């Protein structure tokens, strides 16, 4: 079974399974296809976070680390010397070391079974022959067209080849990226084993054409979201010093289920904390389709996300967040009224209270084109997503990966490569006291947040969604409906959802809405009116707008499989047999 945010990625991954490949071969093929078919949502210059559990260790989740660190030259002093008080949301100065490609290759080397050339065949074919542009891709290009024409001509050359914004459905070809992939395959031609061939490709990525072309091109000053021009600080040596790796997952219990996430360098543990806060409530209070349930879930999320913003960062110790005494103290803060305050908790091992970031209320700043996750409209009110893919194979290997960044509007296209670098450093603070401060060699805290769930009866689930700060927020109602409400997986994906904006936005210009809530209208006028009466500032998003969840699962017998994909946007796809 495969489920992803784009039908062509699902088709490519399923094709690998049909040819005898395993889940790791399949997810890598689908992941590289996402670079080509959802270029406004991810790219080769971006990053990823993954979770997987092998069939021979089915209840032992492992984290795939595809998040690169800040370059050696990315210091707070340098950014402040450039006249900046925040890391920009667009432009090469905000680039972390790209981690996605090396992570895909590492996963293939260690857990796949097929040759890199065979896995990449559908990718290079699509890149050369063309993929139809999505309406959302075209809308993104249209909103940044002036930026491309005036400041990023290499991006205009690739995305507006006739000088005009293309139309939805037009075929977009990227032969330069196909050449990059062919170069990775060619690097291992003389190696004697499959693993050595993949390692040769990894070395070529880190030390060859990509590293030098990217660092040389972005060293030239170019326009950033700040409205000023800057040179990037990333160098070829930064590429050479990074390799993807693995880590142990963070796990928490909820209603006879073990839920696994990546660590404090992601926002993932906030979902675990929200589940722990909600655990003792009765089933009705955990129903997102009731007014009390929606309110309780929103308030729990606000508390968990406040702790995220105050305490999460690469290397942070989050164990105290899951102590029952601490969780109970957070739970006690939920009242029948909506909170309008930022309320992180005080951790016993932290000497000082959490530093208060500069809280810019929504609307107080103007967002520039190309920024956010990704913000693509000057008014700041149009958000994109990222990508996600889940795979389970006939042996029981289970994989869930969320790739992102390096989207087409993040920084100028590197002409020799056909893609740009990401802007993940915008999630760091230029405050050395912050746990997510910008530090050379440290990973920025990312929003990418896949999930795995292990039930007492032996069933297993892999899931995730695009959506920046909303990723874990949209996963929470899905999990509550599935694990508490008894919904079928596709019903839980389809059900109307909501999220809070009462958090410190992870993306430039780092705004917040003290009591903001966004809802799908299908939740009903009575529920929405109740939220307003409780003090929530509600924005209606429309009937089918929030979330792009996908999931796959294994039934308790270990044989029957299922998959579910998001219908919003008519783009996600689940396939299997």
Secondary structure, 3 states (H helix, E strand, C coil): CEEECCHHHHHHHHHHHHCCCCHHHHHHHHHHHHHHHCCCCECCECEEEEEEECHHHCCCCEEEEECCECCCCCCHHHHHHCCCCCCCCCCHHHCCCCCHHHHHHHHHHHHCCCCHHHHHHHHHHHHHHCEECCHHHHHHHHHHHHHHHHCCHHHHHHHCCCCCCCCCCCEECCHHHHHHHHHHHHHCCCCCCHHHHHHHHHHHHHHCHHHHHHHHHHCCCEECCCCCEECCCCCHHHHHHCCCEEEECEEEEECCEEEEECCCCECCHHHHHHHHHHCCCCHHHHCCCCHHHHHHHHHHHHHHHHHHHHHCCCCCCCHHHHCHHHHHHHHCCCCCCCCCCCCCCCCCCCCCCCCCCCCEECCCCCCCCCCCCCECCCCCCCECCCCCEEEECCCCCEEEEEEEECCCCCCCCECCCCECECCHHHHCECCCCCCCECCCCCECCECCCCEEEEECCCCEEEEECCCHHHHHHHHHHHHHHHHCCCCCHHHHHHCCCEEECCCCCCCCCCEECCCEEEECHHHCHHHHHHHHHCCCEEEECCCCCCCCCEEEEECCCCCCEEEECCCCCCCCEEECC
